Amino acid sequence: MRNTAFLLLLLMLMMPLQGIVPAAGASASHGEPLSARQAFALIPTEIFENTSLPLSDEEKLQLAEQGVSAHWSLAEDDFDTLRFVPVDGSADVRLRMFRSGRGAVAAFRTEDDDGVCLSELWFISSSGHAAPLPLPPEPDPEDFFRPDRDLPGRLSSSCTYCVFDRGLEVLPSFFSDGFPCSLDPDNAVYYLWNGRKFVKEVKKIRIEP
């Protein structure tokens, strides 16, 4: 599946935008920024593999052009955001565009069967090419706690990322000496979009005792 997606991405990067989706081609030819729906038409459907109803390439193009397909429909559709709703009532998929002078980052968000937030990033160039982007590096576990807090053992963390309207929220799970442990963070960690890139920001959320 991922080999097929990789080959599709290579083909997309070699093809001009015009002809993939007519409306998107028209916008690109005039140097106008792509809408979220036009960007969606360029991106492989890997994020939907985490849902109960994976999306085929044919269904993706139908969604981009018509806003509805056999298993999905667009519940929200504006220039920077999309929300896809499945017919079985399971987790929806959201797309948020973060724009810059060089193009835009398309950020997907959905949830797995356990309700864990999953996110995926794609760069959309101003000429209409799509390429996958890595998520920002995981912050140090200490970023989530005040400096004077007594932490158990050798602390480590595993993080997921959740897209919201200003960027990415980092959601940690903590481990002490390799074993899961329950700790309430003192700080929240975000990667906020500054118009060029995602920048880490740490915000206090608990009052010191």
C-alpha positions as CSV (number, residue, x, y, z in Angstrom):
1,M,0.0,0.0,0.0
2,R,2.7,2.5,1.0
3,N,4.8,1.5,-2.1
4,T,1.8,2.3,-4.2
5,A,1.3,5.7,-2.4
6,F,5.0,6.5,-2.9
7,L,4.8,5.8,-6.6
8,L,1.7,8.0,-6.9
9,L,3.5,10.8,-5.1
10,L,6.4,10.6,-7.5
11,L,4.0,10.8,-10.4
12,M,2.3,13.8,-8.8
13,L,5.5,15.6,-8.3
14,M,6.4,15.1,-12.0
15,M,3.0,16.3,-13.3
16,P,1.8,19.8,-13.5
17,L,-1.3,20.7,-11.4
18,Q,-3.4,21.4,-14.5
19,G,-5.5,18.4,-15.5
20,I,-5.7,16.8,-12.0
21,V,-8.6,18.9,-10.9
22,P,-9.8,21.5,-13.4
23,A,-10.6,24.1,-10.8
24,A,-7.2,23.7,-9.2
25,G,-5.4,24.0,-12.5
26,A,-7.2,27.2,-13.3
27,S,-6.2,28.8,-9.9
28,A,-2.6,27.7,-10.3
29,S,-2.3,29.1,-13.8
30,H,-3.2,32.6,-12.4
31,G,-0.8,32.3,-9.5
32,E,-3.7,32.2,-7.0
33,P,-3.3,30.0,-3.8
34,L,-5.0,26.7,-3.8
35,S,-8.1,26.1,-1.7
36,A,-8.2,23.3,0.8
37,R,-10.3,21.2,-1.5
38,Q,-7.9,21.7,-4.4
39,A,-4.9,20.7,-2.2
40,F,-6.8,17.7,-1.0
41,A,-7.1,16.4,-4.6
42,L,-3.3,16.3,-4.8
43,I,-2.5,14.4,-1.6
44,P,-2.5,10.6,-1.2
45,T,-5.1,9.1,1.1
46,E,-2.8,7.6,3.7
47,I,-4.5,9.4,6.7
48,F,-7.8,7.6,5.8
49,E,-6.1,4.2,6.3
50,N,-6.4,5.0,10.1
51,T,-10.2,5.2,9.8
52,S,-12.8,2.5,9.6
53,L,-13.5,3.4,5.9
54,P,-10.3,3.8,3.9
55,L,-10.5,6.1,0.9
56,S,-9.6,4.9,-2.6
57,D,-8.0,7.3,-5.1
58,E,-11.2,7.3,-7.2
59,E,-13.3,8.2,-4.2
60,K,-10.8,10.9,-3.2
61,L,-11.2,12.7,-6.6
62,Q,-15.0,12.3,-6.4
63,L,-14.9,14.0,-2.9
64,A,-12.7,16.8,-4.2
65,E,-14.9,17.5,-7.2
66,Q,-18.4,16.8,-5.8
67,G,-18.1,16.9,-2.0
68,V,-19.7,13.5,-1.6
69,S,-18.8,9.9,-2.3
70,A,-20.1,6.4,-1.4
71,H,-18.6,6.5,2.1
72,W,-17.6,10.1,2.9
73,S,-19.1,13.6,2.6
74,L,-17.9,17.1,3.2
75,A,-19.6,18.5,6.3
76,E,-17.4,21.7,6.4
77,D,-15.8,23.2,3.3
78,D,-14.1,26.6,3.1
79,F,-10.9,28.0,1.7
80,D,-8.6,26.8,4.5
81,T,-10.5,23.9,6.2
82,L,-12.3,20.7,5.3
83,R,-14.1,18.2,7.5
84,F,-14.9,14.8,6.1
85,V,-17.7,12.7,7.8
86,P,-18.0,8.9,7.2
87,V,-21.4,7.3,6.6
88,D,-20.8,4.9,9.5
89,G,-20.6,7.6,12.1
90,S,-17.0,6.9,13.1
91,A,-14.2,9.4,13.5
92,D,-14.1,12.2,11.0
93,V,-11.1,13.6,9.1
94,R,-10.1,17.2,9.1
95,L,-7.8,19.2,6.9
96,R,-6.3,22.6,7.8
97,M,-4.2,24.7,5.6
98,F,-1.3,26.7,7.1
99,R,-0.1,29.2,4.4
100,S,3.2,30.9,3.7
101,G,4.8,32.8,0.8
102,R,6.2,29.6,-0.6
103,G,3.0,27.6,-0.6
104,A,1.1,25.9,2.3
105,V,1.2,23.0,4.7
106,A,-1.8,20.8,4.6
107,A,-2.4,19.2,8.0
108,F,-4.7,16.2,8.4
109,R,-6.2,15.1,11.7
110,T,-8.3,12.1,12.6
111,E,-8.6,9.6,15.5
112,D,-7.9,5.9,15.8
113,D,-10.2,3.3,17.3
114,D,-9.0,4.2,20.8
115,G,-9.7,7.9,20.3
116,V,-6.0,8.8,20.0
117,C,-5.4,11.9,17.8
118,L,-3.4,11.2,14.6
119,S,-1.9,13.9,12.4
120,E,-0.1,14.1,9.1
121,L,1.6,16.9,7.2
122,W,2.0,17.6,3.5
123,F,3.7,20.6,1.8
124,I,1.8,22.1,-1.2
125,S,4.0,24.3,-3.3
126,S,2.7,27.4,-5.0
127,S,3.0,25.6,-8.3
128,G,0.7,22.8,-7.2
129,H,3.0,19.9,-6.2
130,A,2.6,17.9,-3.0
131,A,5.3,16.3,-0.9
132,P,5.1,14.6,2.6
133,L,6.5,16.5,5.6
134,P,7.7,15.0,8.9
135,L,6.0,16.0,12.1
136,P,8.1,18.3,14.3
137,P,10.6,16.5,16.6
138,E,9.2,15.3,19.9
139,P,9.9,17.7,22.8
140,D,12.0,16.7,25.8
141,P,9.9,15.2,28.6
142,E,11.2,18.0,30.9
143,D,9.3,20.5,28.7
144,F,6.1,19.3,30.2
145,F,7.1,20.0,33.9
146,R,8.3,22.9,36.0
147,P,12.1,22.9,36.6
148,D,11.9,22.2,40.3
149,R,9.5,19.2,40.1
150,D,10.7,15.9,41.5
151,L,10.3,13.4,38.6
152,P,10.4,9.6,39.0
153,G,13.3,7.6,37.7
154,R,14.6,8.0,34.2
155,L,11.7,9.8,32.6
156,S,10.9,9.4,28.9
157,S,7.8,10.2,26.8
158,S,6.0,9.1,23.6
159,C,4.0,11.9,21.9
160,T,1.2,12.2,19.4
161,Y,0.2,15.4,17.6
162,C,-3.2,16.9,17.2
163,V,-3.9,19.6,14.6
164,F,-5.9,22.7,15.7
165,D,-6.5,26.1,14.2
166,R,-3.2,27.6,15.2
167,G,-0.9,24.6,14.7
168,L,-0.2,21.3,16.5
169,E,-0.8,20.3,20.1
170,V,1.7,17.7,21.5
171,L,0.0,15.0,23.6
172,P,2.5,13.0,25.8
173,S,2.5,9.6,27.4
174,F,5.2,9.2,30.1
175,F,7.4,6.3,31.1
176,S,9.7,5.9,34.1
177,D,12.6,3.5,33.6
178,G,10.7,2.1,30.6
179,F,7.4,1.5,32.5
180,P,4.2,3.6,31.9
181,C,3.5,6.1,34.6
182,S,0.7,8.5,35.2
183,L,1.9,12.1,35.6
184,D,-0.1,15.3,35.3
185,P,1.9,17.8,33.2
186,D,2.6,21.3,34.5
187,N,3.0,22.7,30.9
188,A,1.3,22.2,27.6
189,V,3.6,22.1,24.5
190,Y,2.5,23.3,21.1
191,Y,4.0,23.9,17.7
192,L,2.4,27.1,16.5
193,W,2.4,28.3,12.9
194,N,4.2,31.7,12.5
195,G,3.5,32.2,8.8
196,R,6.7,30.3,7.8
197,K,7.1,27.2,10.0
198,F,5.9,25.5,13.2
199,V,7.6,26.9,16.3
200,K,7.6,25.2,19.7
201,E,5.8,27.1,22.5
202,V,5.6,25.9,26.1
203,K,2.6,27.2,28.2
204,K,2.1,26.7,31.9
205,I,-1.2,25.0,32.7
206,R,-0.8,24.1,36.4
207,I,-0.3,26.4,39.3
208,E,2.7,25.5,41.4
209,P,1.7,24.0,44.8
